[in-house]
Amino acid sequence: MHTGEGRILIDMGYSHLVPEAEFARFGGHWAGWSPEYGMYHLQGANGERWATAISGTQMLNDIPCNTWDCVAIGYDLAAIGGNALTSASLAGALSSGGLTLTGIAAGTTINQTATAAGLAHTYRGLGTGKASGMDALVVSVTAVLNPFPFVGTVSGFVQLVYDLADPLIPGG
């Protein structure tokens, strides 16, 4: 059960609730750790997850990937990098008069692979309730713009900013 302060109280099976710090230490005890340390990872029936680690008196429950979709952000960064490589290779070709085909081919391959993986990841999340219709719209528009050098790099950055801001937007 969640408290008004956003903390978790857990029923240990013998009719009283314990604070999550005590529950985490209980898990650490059974793992053979010092009572100073503990952690747990729970998953709810609808896919929600809670994870906490304790070191002394400090709760380490702000695990970034519990807030942000680290997989989607990784795909964003890979797509941006691929598109930037393609764009830079084309820009170099314009100034030198020659094409740097290796850079163009590698950048395009990286970009398109990351874009396809990002689309699949988001639509899989849409099916399981971990992604919203807005997530699907943003990734779809980005996927349409991503193949175009320069424009794709900008759209990739917009996608990245959206993925970073999405968990901070109420109802997002």
PASEBA-1860 file (N, C-alpha, C; in nm, 3 decimals):
! residues 172
1> MHTGEGRI> 0.085/-0.117/0.000/0.000/0.000/0.000/0.090/0.123/0.000 ~ 0.048/0.227/-0.072/0.122/0.352/-0.075/0.070/0.445/0.036 ~ 0.161/0.514/0.100/0.121/0.612/0.202/0.103/0.747/0.137 ~ 0.054/0.844/0.211/0.035/0.979/0.161/0.167/1.045/0.123 ~ 0.279/0.997/0.177/0.409/1.053/0.144/0.472/0.982/0.025 ~ 0.398/0.893/-0.040/0.452/0.821/-0.155/0.539/0.703/-0.119 ~ 0.542/0.664/0.006/0.622/0.550/0.049/0.537/0.423/0.039 ~ 0.602/0.310/0.046/0.533/0.183/0.035/0.538/0.112/0.170
9> LIDMGYSH> 0.423/0.064/0.215/0.417/-0.023/0.333/0.380/-0.162/0.282 ~ 0.447/-0.262/0.333/0.431/-0.397/0.281/0.384/-0.491/0.390 ~ 0.283/-0.572/0.359/0.232/-0.674/0.452/0.326/-0.794/0.444 ~ 0.393/-0.822/0.554/0.490/-0.931/0.557/0.422/-1.066/0.584 ~ 0.291/-1.071/0.586/0.221/-1.197/0.603/0.184/-1.232/0.745 ~ 0.224/-1.151/0.841/0.186/-1.180/0.979/0.117/-1.060/1.041 ~ 0.026/-1.005/0.967/-0.074/-0.906/1.008/-0.023/-0.770/1.055 ~ 0.096/-0.731/1.018/0.129/-0.590/1.037/0.210/-0.541/0.916
17> LVPEAEFA> 0.202/-0.412/0.894/0.269/-0.351/0.780/0.404/-0.297/0.825 ~ 0.503/-0.308/0.736/0.636/-0.256/0.767/0.674/-0.152/0.662 ~ 0.754/-0.052/0.700/0.802/0.045/0.602/0.892/-0.023/0.499 ~ 0.903/0.035/0.381/0.980/-0.030/0.276/1.127/-0.045/0.312 ~ 1.183/0.045/0.394/1.322/0.031/0.435/1.343/-0.100/0.512 ~ 1.249/-0.132/0.600/1.258/-0.256/0.677/1.242/-0.377/0.585 ~ 1.150/-0.366/0.490/1.130/-0.475/0.394/1.257/-0.499/0.312 ~ 1.321/-0.390/0.268/1.445/-0.403/0.190/1.555/-0.468/0.273
25> RFGGHWAG> 1.565/-0.429/0.400/1.667/-0.490/0.487/1.637/-0.638/0.510 ~ 1.508/-0.673/0.517/1.467/-0.813/0.532/1.518/-0.894/0.413 ~ 1.503/-0.838/0.292/1.555/-0.906/0.172/1.706/-0.919/0.176 ~ 1.774/-0.813/0.222/1.919/-0.819/0.233/1.965/-0.922/0.335 ~ 1.889/-0.935/0.444/1.921/-1.033/0.548/1.922/-1.174/0.490 ~ 1.819/-1.206/0.411/1.810/-1.340/0.354/1.916/-1.364/0.247 ~ 1.970/-1.257/0.190/2.079/-1.271/0.093/2.214/-1.281/0.163 ~ 2.214/-1.266/0.299/2.337/-1.278/0.375/2.414/-1.147/0.387
33> WSPEYGMY> 2.349/-1.035/0.358/2.415/-0.905/0.366/2.412/-0.851/0.508 ~ 2.495/-0.752/0.531/2.495/-0.678/0.657/2.359/-0.612/0.672 ~ 2.307/-0.595/0.796/2.176/-0.531/0.815/2.174/-0.385/0.769 ~ 2.291/-0.331/0.738/2.299/-0.193/0.691/2.252/-0.180/0.546 ~ 2.253/-0.289/0.472/2.221/-0.286/0.329/2.097/-0.369/0.300 ~ 2.028/-0.334/0.196/1.914/-0.411/0.152/1.863/-0.360/0.019 ~ 1.781/-0.439/-0.044/1.717/-0.397/-0.168/1.602/-0.492/-0.202 ~ 1.515/-0.445/-0.288/1.409/-0.531/-0.339/1.369/-0.483/-0.477
41> HLQGANGE> 1.305/-0.571/-0.549/1.248/-0.538/-0.680/1.116/-0.612/-0.688 ~ 1.007/-0.539/-0.700/0.874/-0.599/-0.708/0.809/-0.560/-0.840 ~ 0.726/-0.648/-0.892/0.650/-0.616/-1.012/0.504/-0.649/-0.988 ~ 0.418/-0.551/-1.019/0.275/-0.568/-0.999/0.210/-0.643/-1.113 ~ 0.086/-0.677/-1.097/0.011/-0.754/-1.196/-0.004/-0.680/-1.328 ~ -0.004/-0.547/-1.325/-0.020/-0.468/-1.447/0.113/-0.418/-1.502 ~ 0.223/-0.475/-1.456/0.354/-0.439/-1.508/0.423/-0.326/-1.435 ~ 0.356/-0.264/-1.335/0.422/-0.157/-1.260/0.536/-0.218/-1.179
49> RWATAISG> 0.643/-0.139/-1.162/0.759/-0.191/-1.092/0.801/-0.095/-0.982 ~ 0.851/-0.153/-0.874/0.909/-0.075/-0.765/1.043/-0.138/-0.733 ~ 1.143/-0.054/-0.717/1.275/-0.104/-0.679/1.337/-0.004/-0.583 ~ 1.400/-0.055/-0.481/1.466/0.031/-0.383/1.591/-0.039/-0.335 ~ 1.692/0.041/-0.310/1.813/-0.010/-0.246/1.840/0.080/-0.126 ~ 1.902/0.023/-0.024/1.932/0.096/0.099/2.080/0.079/0.130 ~ 2.143/0.189/0.167/2.280/0.184/0.215/2.283/0.271/0.341 ~ 2.297/0.207/0.455/2.292/0.280/0.582/2.155/0.341/0.601
57> TQMLNDIP> 2.148/0.473/0.609/2.019/0.540/0.626/1.969/0.601/0.496 ~ 2.044/0.585/0.387/2.005/0.646/0.261/1.925/0.550/0.175 ~ 1.805/0.597/0.132/1.721/0.520/0.040/1.764/0.557/-0.101 ~ 1.792/0.460/-0.183/1.836/0.483/-0.320/1.727/0.441/-0.417 ~ 1.608/0.501/-0.402/1.496/0.455/-0.482/1.475/0.537/-0.608 ~ 1.563/0.630/-0.637/1.548/0.709/-0.759/1.630/0.646/-0.871 ~ 1.597/0.523/-0.904/1.666/0.452/-1.010/1.615/0.509/-1.143 ~ 1.703/0.569/-1.225/1.657/0.642/-1.343/1.567/0.563/-1.437
65> CNTWDCVA> 1.595/0.438/-1.459/1.515/0.361/-1.555/1.379/0.322/-1.498 ~ 1.354/0.351/-1.368/1.219/0.337/-1.314/1.134/0.457/-1.352 ~ 1.199/0.568/-1.390/1.128/0.690/-1.429/1.126/0.705/-1.580 ~ 1.242/0.695/-1.643/1.254/0.714/-1.787/1.262/0.580/-1.859 ~ 1.219/0.579/-1.983/1.230/0.460/-2.067/1.371/0.458/-2.126 ~ 1.464/0.396/-2.055/1.604/0.396/-2.097/1.626/0.328/-2.231 ~ 1.545/0.228/-2.262/1.557/0.160/-2.391/1.524/0.258/-2.503 ~ 1.413/0.329/-2.491/1.374/0.426/-2.594/1.478/0.537/-2.608
73> IGYDLAAI> 1.532/0.583/-2.496/1.634/0.688/-2.500/1.759/0.636/-2.569 ~ 1.795/0.512/-2.546/1.910/0.452/-2.616/1.888/0.447/-2.766 ~ 1.767/0.408/-2.808/1.736/0.407/-2.952/1.741/0.549/-3.008 ~ 1.690/0.647/-2.932/1.695/0.787/-2.977/1.839/0.829/-3.003 ~ 1.926/0.801/-2.906/2.066/0.843/-2.919/2.135/0.774/-3.036 ~ 2.107/0.646/-3.056/2.167/0.574/-3.168/2.119/0.631/-3.302 ~ 1.990/0.660/-3.312/1.935/0.717/-3.436/1.993/0.855/-3.463 ~ 2.005/0.936/-3.358/2.065/1.070/-3.374/2.210/1.057/-3.421
81> GGNALTSA> 2.284/0.967/-3.359/2.424/0.947/-3.397/2.437/0.901/-3.542 ~ 2.353/0.807/-3.583/2.356/0.760/-3.722/2.321/0.871/-3.820 ~ 2.218/0.948/-3.787/2.179/1.056/-3.877/2.285/1.166/-3.880 ~ 2.345/1.194/-3.766/2.452/1.295/-3.762/2.571/1.250/-3.847 ~ 2.605/1.120/-3.844/2.713/1.068/-3.927/2.678/1.083/-4.075 ~ 2.557/1.049/-4.112/2.514/1.065/-4.251/2.520/1.211/-4.292 ~ 2.466/1.299/-4.208/2.464/1.442/-4.240/2.606/1.498/-4.252 ~ 2.694/1.460/-4.159/2.832/1.508/-4.164/2.903/1.455/-4.288
89> SLAGALSS> 2.876/1.331/-4.325/2.938/1.273/-4.445/2.891/1.347/-4.570 ~ 2.763/1.378/-4.576/2.712/1.455/-4.690/2.768/1.596/-4.691 ~ 2.779/1.659/-4.576/2.835/1.795/-4.568/2.981/1.793/-4.613 ~ 3.055/1.692/-4.574/3.194/1.679/-4.619/3.202/1.656/-4.767 ~ 3.106/1.583/-4.821/3.104/1.557/-4.965/3.078/1.686/-5.042 ~ 2.996/1.774/-4.988/2.966/1.899/-5.055/3.089/1.988/-5.063 ~ 3.165/1.995/-4.953/3.281/2.084/-4.952/3.401/2.025/-5.026 ~ 3.415/1.892/-5.027/3.532/1.830/-5.091/3.504/1.790/-5.235
97> GGLTLTGI> 3.378/1.788/-5.272/3.343/1.747/-5.407/3.335/1.596/-5.423 ~ 3.365/1.520/-5.320/3.357/1.374/-5.327/3.263/1.321/-5.221 ~ 3.208/1.205/-5.243/3.117/1.144/-5.146/3.193/1.053/-5.051 ~ 3.165/1.061/-4.926/3.220/0.968/-4.829/3.116/0.859/-4.808 ~ 3.116/0.765/-4.900/3.012/0.663/-4.905/3.008/0.576/-4.780 ~ 3.123/0.548/-4.721/3.125/0.464/-4.602/3.048/0.531/-4.488 ~ 3.073/0.660/-4.467/3.003/0.735/-4.362/2.854/0.742/-4.388 ~ 2.817/0.764/-4.513/2.675/0.772/-4.548/2.608/0.637/-4.525
105> AAGTTINQ> 2.671/0.529/-4.572/2.612/0.395/-4.557/2.604/0.354/-4.411 ~ 2.712/0.377/-4.335/2.711/0.338/-4.193/2.609/0.420/-4.116 ~ 2.607/0.551/-4.137/2.512/0.637/-4.067/2.368/0.601/-4.097 ~ 2.340/0.574/-4.225/2.203/0.537/-4.265/2.163/0.404/-4.202 ~ 2.253/0.308/-4.200/2.223/0.177/-4.141/2.196/0.189/-3.991 ~ 2.282/0.263/-3.922/2.263/0.282/-3.777/2.129/0.352/-3.750 ~ 2.104/0.459/-3.824/1.982/0.537/-3.806/1.857/0.452/-3.830 ~ 1.853/0.382/-3.941/1.733/0.305/-3.975/1.712/0.187/-3.881
113> TATAAGLA> 1.820/0.124/-3.838/1.807/0.012/-3.744/1.753/0.061/-3.610 ~ 1.809/0.171/-3.559/1.763/0.227/-3.432/1.620/0.277/-3.442 ~ 1.585/0.337/-3.556/1.448/0.387/-3.575/1.348/0.272/-3.576 ~ 1.381/0.165/-3.649/1.291/0.049/-3.655/1.276/-0.015/-3.516 ~ 1.387/-0.025/-3.443/1.381/-0.083/-3.308/1.300/0.006/-3.215 ~ 1.315/0.137/-3.228/1.237/0.231/-3.146/1.088/0.222/-3.175 ~ 1.053/0.210/-3.304/0.911/0.192/-3.341/0.856/0.064/-3.279 ~ 0.930/-0.047/-3.295/0.884/-0.176/-3.241/0.869/-0.168/-3.089
121> HTYRGLGT> 0.966/-0.105/-3.023/0.962/-0.093/-2.877/0.839/-0.014/-2.832 ~ 0.812/0.097/-2.899/0.698/0.181/-2.860/0.566/0.111/-2.888 ~ 0.552/0.049/-3.004/0.426/-0.018/-3.034/0.404/-0.142/-2.948 ~ 0.512/-0.208/-2.908/0.499/-0.318/-2.812/0.450/-0.261/-2.679 ~ 0.504/-0.147/-2.638/0.461/-0.081/-2.516/0.317/-0.034/-2.524 ~ 0.273/0.007/-2.643/0.135/0.049/-2.662/0.041/-0.069/-2.636 ~ 0.082/-0.188/-2.680/0.001/-0.307/-2.659/-0.005/-0.353/-2.515 ~ 0.099/-0.321/-2.436/0.102/-0.364/-2.296/0.063/-0.253/-2.199
129> GKASGMDA> 0.033/-0.134/-2.252/-0.008/-0.023/-2.166/0.108/0.058/-2.111 ~ 0.231/0.032/-2.156/0.347/0.107/-2.107/0.379/0.228/-2.196 ~ 0.309/0.241/-2.307/0.326/0.357/-2.396/0.188/0.413/-2.426 ~ 0.184/0.543/-2.453/0.056/0.609/-2.481/0.039/0.631/-2.631 ~ -0.080/0.673/-2.669/-0.106/0.709/-2.808/-0.016/0.823/-2.853 ~ 0.013/0.916/-2.762/0.103/1.027/-2.796/0.245/0.975/-2.820 ~ 0.289/0.877/-2.741/0.421/0.816/-2.764/0.427/0.757/-2.905 ~ 0.322/0.685/-2.943/0.317/0.623/-3.076/0.316/0.729/-3.186
137> LVVSVTAV> 0.243/0.838/-3.167/0.238/0.945/-3.267/0.376/1.009/-3.283 ~ 0.440/1.043/-3.172/0.571/1.110/-3.179/0.674/1.019/-3.245 ~ 0.679/0.892/-3.208/0.779/0.802/-3.267/0.748/0.777/-3.415 ~ 0.622/0.777/-3.453/0.585/0.757/-3.594/0.627/0.877/-3.680 ~ 0.601/0.997/-3.631/0.642/1.118/-3.705/0.794/1.122/-3.716 ~ 0.863/1.091/-3.607/1.009/1.089/-3.610/1.059/0.987/-3.711 ~ 0.996/0.870/-3.717/1.038/0.766/-3.810/1.022/0.811/-3.956 ~ 0.919/0.890/-3.984/0.899/0.941/-4.120/1.007/1.043/-4.155
145> LNPFPFVG> 1.047/1.127/-4.059/1.146/1.233/-4.084/1.290/1.185/-4.072 ~ 1.315/1.078/-3.998/1.450/1.032/-3.970/1.535/1.000/-4.092 ~ 1.481/0.945/-4.201/1.568/0.911/-4.315/1.631/1.033/-4.384 ~ 1.578/1.151/-4.360/1.629/1.268/-4.429/1.744/1.330/-4.352 ~ 1.861/1.341/-4.415/1.975/1.402/-4.347/1.940/1.543/-4.298 ~ 2.002/1.586/-4.192/1.984/1.715/-4.128/1.845/1.725/-4.062 ~ 1.737/1.707/-4.136/1.601/1.711/-4.080/1.585/1.596/-3.980 ~ 1.638/1.479/-4.015/1.629/1.363/-3.927/1.702/1.383/-3.796
153> TVSGFVQL> 1.815/1.453/-3.802/1.889/1.480/-3.679/1.807/1.569/-3.586 ~ 1.743/1.671/-3.643/1.658/1.760/-3.562/1.538/1.682/-3.506 ~ 1.474/1.602/-3.590/1.357/1.526/-3.541/1.400/1.425/-3.434 ~ 1.521/1.370/-3.446/1.572/1.279/-3.343/1.591/1.350/-3.210 ~ 1.641/1.474/-3.215/1.655/1.551/-3.091/1.519/1.584/-3.030 ~ 1.420/1.614/-3.113/1.285/1.640/-3.063/1.230/1.514/-2.995 ~ 1.252/1.398/-3.058/1.209/1.270/-2.998/1.277/1.248/-2.864 ~ 1.407/1.275/-2.856/1.482/1.258/-2.732/1.427/1.351/-2.622
161> VYDLADPL> 1.403/1.476/-2.655/1.348/1.571/-2.557/1.211/1.523/-2.511 ~ 1.130/1.474/-2.604/0.997/1.422/-2.566/1.013/1.304/-2.469 ~ 1.102/1.210/-2.501/1.119/1.092/-2.415/1.172/1.130/-2.277 ~ 1.254/1.235/-2.270/1.304/1.280/-2.140/1.197/1.355/-2.061 ~ 1.111/1.429/-2.130/1.009/1.510/-2.062/0.882/1.429/-2.032 ~ 0.855/1.325/-2.107/0.729/1.252/-2.096/0.694/1.209/-1.954 ~ 0.787/1.149/-1.876/0.748/1.108/-1.741/0.722/1.224/-1.646 ~ 0.767/1.342/-1.683/0.751/1.459/-1.596/0.622/1.533/-1.623
169> IPGG> 0.553/1.498/-1.732/0.428/1.563/-1.770/0.313/1.490/-1.699 ~ 0.234/1.561/-1.618/0.122/1.494/-1.550/0.029/1.427/-1.652 ~ -0.002/1.302/-1.627/-0.090/1.226/-1.716/-0.018/1.178/-1.840 ~ 0.114/1.203/-1.851/0.190/1.167/-1.972/0.228/1.023/-1.976
END
